[in-house]
């Protein structure tokens, strides 16, 4: 910079036009910094340093836009829906991250304007929280709002994670569902809450569970330990015990060089093979699901049914 203190630090990497003017910049300088590529326009009247903005992914950019949006709006307004979920560190899936969501107390109308979706509704104190300097809906309210408006699969992804991390309880979610049963989309909340399960460990596992339900497959047991006598062979994502069938979601993260196990990708592949062979030796069939399989649910479900049929034959085979 030129000796002036950075106007971007106080708001976590974003500055409004009024911040820049207070810091001694003029509109001509703002336009010059944009033209030279030193700054980026985050939204109307809000800016970030180019090196910061360019290094961010879609989630990071959404969070900066959320900061800028909340700073520009008069109180009372809080971040909500997908915007609140991202601040809370909860996963969202399949949602538009170009638009920031805010909720204000008042009638339950929803309108979209200048990249911001404005929601109206009841907003009690116990359904708001302050995180990293931002006011937003509480985790339980955020899960319920997404369940109402984001669709079943997206709602389950976020609800599963919130339950898994202990951010919410099913009892509290049901309590909120009842309290908002006169709101648009309220019927969807009960479906999401009753289906959500904190044993789902990843977005991929949550989406695979939804695939099972939508395609009429049997409900699997989650995170089941497979043993040979007292020896633990491994824990599997999904077990269809009646069909001697294991289903695993394979997100490929474990095969990267920075995988959590500390093994090389080759070592991970070998360990997976040894584990799968040991479980197969106990009489189980395996089906693996990858990200692309979730985009062709009918074909994936048929492949799982074929695996189940093989497992069923194993069960019926004489010793």
C-alpha positions in Angstrom: 0.0 0.0 0.0 1.1 3.7 0.2 1.5 4.2 3.9 -2.2 4.2 4.6 -3.4 1.4 6.9 -5.2 -1.4 5.0 -9.0 -0.9 5.0 -9.6 -4.6 4.3 -8.4 -6.0 7.6 -11.3 -4.8 9.9 -13.9 -6.6 7.9 -12.0 -9.9 7.4 -10.6 -9.1 3.9 -13.4 -7.0 2.4 -14.0 -3.2 2.4 -17.0 -1.2 1.6 -16.8 2.1 -0.3 -17.4 4.0 2.9 -14.5 2.2 4.5 -12.2 3.2 1.7 -13.3 6.8 1.8 -12.7 7.0 5.6 -9.2 5.5 5.0 -8.4 8.4 2.6 -9.2 6.9 -0.8 -11.2 8.7 -3.4 -13.6 7.3 -6.0 -11.0 8.0 -8.7 -8.4 5.9 -6.8 -10.9 3.1 -6.3 -11.6 3.0 -10.1 -7.8 3.1 -10.7 -7.1 0.2 -8.4 -9.8 -1.9 -10.1 -8.5 -1.0 -13.6 -5.0 -1.9 -12.6 -6.2 -5.2 -11.2 -5.0 -4.5 -7.7 -8.5 -4.8 -6.3 -11.6 -6.8 -7.2 -15.3 -5.8 -6.9 -16.9 -8.3 -4.6 -20.4 -6.9 -5.0 -21.8 -3.4 -5.6 -19.9 -1.0 -3.3 -17.6 -3.7 -1.8 -14.0 -4.6 -2.7 -11.2 -7.1 -1.9 -7.5 -7.2 -2.7 -7.0 -9.1 -6.0 -4.4 -11.5 -4.6 -6.8 -12.5 -1.8 -9.9 -12.8 -4.0 -8.1 -14.7 -6.8 -6.8 -17.3 -4.3 -10.3 -18.2 -2.9 -12.5 -21.0 -4.0 -16.3 -20.6 -4.4 -16.9 -21.1 -0.7 -14.3 -18.5 0.3 -15.7 -16.0 -2.2 -19.2 -16.6 -0.9 -18.0 -15.9 2.6 -16.4 -12.6 1.6 -19.6 -11.6 -0.2 -21.5 -12.5 2.9 -19.4 -10.2 5.0 -19.8 -7.4 2.5 -23.6 -7.9 2.3 -24.1 -8.0 6.1 -22.0 -4.9 6.6 -24.0 -3.0 4.0 -27.5 -3.9 5.4 -29.2 -2.1 8.2 -29.9 -4.1 11.3 -31.7 -6.3 12.1 -30.5 -8.8 9.5 -28.6 -12.0 9.9 -27.0 -14.5 7.4 -29.1 -17.6 6.9 -29.6 -20.7 4.8 -26.5 -21.6 2.8 -24.7 -18.5 3.8 -25.1 -19.3 7.5 -24.2 -23.0 6.9 -20.9 -22.0 5.3 -20.0 -19.6 8.1 -20.7 -22.5 10.6 -18.4 -24.8 8.5 -21.3 -27.1 7.6 -21.3 -28.6 4.1 -23.8 -27.5 1.4 -24.4 -29.5 -1.8 -25.9 -28.4 -5.1 -26.8 -24.9 -3.9 -26.1 -21.6 -5.8 -23.2 -19.9 -4.0 -23.5 -16.8 -6.1 -26.3 -15.4 -4.0 -26.0 -14.5 -0.3 -29.0 -15.3 2.0 -30.1 -13.1 4.8 -33.1 -13.2 7.1 -35.0 -10.3 8.8 -37.7 -10.4 11.3 -41.1 -9.9 9.7 -43.5 -11.4 7.2 -42.3 -14.6 5.5 -41.9 -13.2 2.0 -38.8 -14.0 0.0 -37.3 -11.7 -2.6 -34.0 -11.6 -4.5 -32.2 -8.4 -5.3 -28.6 -7.6 -6.4 -27.3 -11.0 -5.6 -29.0 -11.2 -2.2 -31.9 -13.4 -1.2 -34.0 -11.7 1.5 -36.1 -13.9 3.7 -38.6 -12.8 6.3 -39.7 -14.7 9.3 -39.7 -15.1 13.1 -36.2 -14.7 14.5 -36.1 -15.3 18.2 -32.8 -14.6 20.1 -32.1 -18.3 20.7 -32.1 -18.9 16.9 -29.3 -16.4 16.3 -25.6 -16.6 17.0 -22.4 -14.6 16.5 -19.6 -16.4 14.7 -16.4 -14.7 13.6 -18.0 -11.3 13.9 -21.0 -12.2 11.8 -24.6 -12.5 13.0 -26.3 -15.6 11.6 -29.0 -18.1 12.3 -28.1 -20.8 14.8 -27.1 -24.2 13.6 -30.5 -25.8 14.3 -32.4 -23.0 12.6 -30.0 -23.1 9.7 -30.6 -26.8 9.2 -34.3 -26.4 9.4 -34.3 -23.4 6.9 -32.3 -25.5 4.4 -34.5 -28.5 4.9 -37.5 -26.2 4.1 -36.1 -24.6 1.0 -33.0 -26.4 -0.4 -34.6 -29.8 -1.4 -34.4 -33.2 0.3 -30.9 -34.2 -0.8 -29.2 -30.9 0.0 -31.1 -30.7 3.3 -29.9 -34.2 4.3 -26.3 -33.4 3.5 -26.3 -30.4 5.9 -28.4 -32.1 8.6 -26.2 -35.2 8.6 -23.1 -33.1 9.2 -24.7 -31.0 11.9 -25.8 -34.1 13.8 -22.4 -35.8 13.3 -20.6 -32.8 14.7 -22.9 -32.4 17.6 -24.1 -29.0 16.5 -27.7 -30.0 16.8 -29.9 -32.7 18.2 -32.8 -34.5 16.4 -35.1 -33.5 19.3 -34.2 -29.8 18.8 -34.7 -30.0 15.1 -38.1 -31.6 15.6 -39.0 -28.9 18.1 -38.1 -26.2 15.5 -40.0 -28.1 12.8 -43.1 -27.9 14.9 -42.6 -24.3 15.7 -42.4 -23.4 12.0 -45.0 -25.7 10.7 -47.0 -22.8 9.2 -44.0 -21.7 7.1 -43.6 -22.5 3.4 -41.9 -25.8 2.8 -42.5 -27.0 6.4 -43.6 -30.5 5.3 -40.1 -31.1 3.9 -38.5 -30.5 7.3 -40.0 -33.6 8.9 -38.8 -35.8 6.0 -35.2 -34.4 6.3 -35.0 -34.6 10.1 -36.4 -38.1 10.3 -34.0 -39.4 7.6 -30.9 -37.5 8.8 -28.2 -39.6 10.5 -25.1 -38.4 12.2 -23.3 -41.7 11.3 -22.9 -40.4 7.7 -19.3 -39.2 7.6 -19.1 -37.4 4.3 -21.3 -35.6 1.7 -20.8 -38.6 -0.5 -22.1 -41.0 2.1 -25.2 -38.7 2.7 -25.9 -38.6 -1.0 -25.5 -42.4 -1.3 -28.1 -42.8 1.5 -30.5 -40.6 -0.4 -29.9 -42.7 -3.5 -30.8 -45.9 -1.5 -34.0 -44.3 -0.4 -35.1 -42.9 -3.7 -34.3 -46.0 -5.7 -36.1 -48.3 -3.3 -33.1 -50.2 -2.0 -33.2 -51.7 1.5 -32.1 -49.3 4.3 -28.5 -50.1 5.2 -26.8 -50.1 8.5 -24.1 -47.5 8.8 -20.5 -47.6 9.9 -20.6 -51.3 10.8 -17.5 -53.2 12.1 -16.8 -56.5 10.3 -15.0 -59.0 12.4 -13.5 -62.5 12.1 -13.8 -63.9 15.6 -12.3 -61.2 17.8 -10.2 -59.7 15.0 -11.5 -56.4 13.5 -11.3 -56.6 9.7 -12.6 -53.1 9.0 -15.5 -50.7 9.4 -17.7 -50.4 6.3 -19.9 -47.5 5.2 -23.0 -49.5 4.5 -24.0 -53.0 5.3 -26.9 -54.9 3.9 -26.6 -57.8 6.3 -29.6 -59.8 4.9 -27.9 -59.8 1.5 -24.3 -60.3 2.7 -23.5 -57.1 0.9 -21.1 -54.2 1.7 -21.5 -50.9 -0.1 -18.7 -48.3 0.2 -18.6 -44.7 -1.0 -15.2 -44.0 -2.5 -14.5 -40.3 -2.6 -10.9 -40.8 -3.7 -9.6 -38.4 -1.0 -7.8 -41.3 0.7 -5.8 -41.9 -2.5 -4.3 -38.4 -2.5 -0.7 -37.9 -1.3 -2.0 -35.7 1.5 -4.5 -38.3 2.7 -5.1 -38.5 6.5 -3.6 -42.0 6.9 -0.1 -40.8 6.1 0.4 -43.7 3.6 1.4 -43.2 0.0 -1.4 -43.5 -2.5 0.0 -46.9 -3.5 0.1 -47.9 0.2 -3.5 -46.9 0.6 -4.6 -48.9 -2.5 -2.8 -52.0 -1.1 -4.3 -51.6 2.4 -7.8 -51.3 0.8 -7.2 -54.4 -1.2 -6.1 -56.4 1.8 -9.1 -55.1 3.9 -11.6 -55.9 1.1 -10.2 -59.4 0.5 -10.4 -60.2 4.2 -14.0 -59.0 4.4 -14.9 -61.0 1.2 -13.3 -64.1 2.8 -16.0 -63.7 5.5 -18.7 -64.2 2.8 -19.5 -60.6 1.8 -20.0 -59.1 -1.6 -18.8 -55.6 -2.3 -20.2 -52.7 -4.3 -18.3 -49.4 -4.6 -19.9 -46.0 -5.3 -18.0 -43.0 -6.6 -19.1 -39.4 -7.3 -20.0 -40.0 -10.9 -22.3 -42.9 -9.9 -24.5 -40.5 -7.9 -25.4 -38.8 -11.1 -26.8 -42.0 -12.6 -28.8 -43.3 -9.7 -30.9 -45.9 -11.6 -27.9 -47.6 -13.1 -26.1 -47.5 -9.8 -29.0 -48.9 -7.9 -29.3 -51.8 -10.5 -25.6 -52.6 -10.0 -26.1 -52.7 -6.2 -29.1 -55.0 -6.7 -26.9 -57.3 -8.8 -24.3 -57.3 -6.0 -27.1 -58.1 -3.4 -28.3 -61.0 -5.6 -24.7 -62.5 -5.5 -24.6 -62.0 -1.8 -27.9 -63.7 -1.3 -26.7 -66.7 -3.3 -23.6 -66.8 -1.0 -25.9 -67.0 2.1 -27.9 -69.8 0.6 -24.9 -71.8 -0.6 -24.4 -75.0 1.5 -21.4 -75.0 3.8 
